[in-house]
């Protein structure tokens, strides 16, 4: 029996990066051993970054300087990946830091490379756990039960996701019955960015 949720759009992306010579894949968060095996069969070199979203910004008191921000940085070199599997991390980054997250994704993805991320529909803030994703042999992503401590989760609108991914062209968004969106975006080439509206 197939799981209730399964990412389908990523299979097209995986097929494309498999045509590249030694594609570099970055997974933000825990990656199952089975996923490494499947991606390695495509010829990919897989890197795992244990991403930790910044805490919510504390409220500013009158006449007080703004509190220092915790840096939001993916500890990888510029333009070093053909694909970043960003999981559900955007939902766990505070809204005032979404642009920082988008900037970091744009920084580490090569021109023509891809980002695949997931986000819940809805507007309320809630406490939740970020799920892990496993790459299957047929190229699907399977969402796995979340572990660890609960943390605040926000739900950006589709328009907000597109804004955060401004250096990318959002090619497809698939909405599943459980209100999870699968977003596939391709990085613009540097020369095209100067011509973007």
Secondary structure, DSSP 4 states (H G I P E B T S, - for coil): ---S--B-THHHHHHHHHTSTT-EEEEES-B-HHHHHHHHHTTPEEEEE---PPPPPPPPPTTSPPPPPPP----S-TT-EEEEEEETHHHHS-GGGHHHHHHHHHHHEEEEEEEEEEEE--S--EEE-PPEEEE-TTS-EEEE---S--EEE----HHHHHHHTTTEEEEEEEE-TTSEEEEEEEEPPHHHHTT--
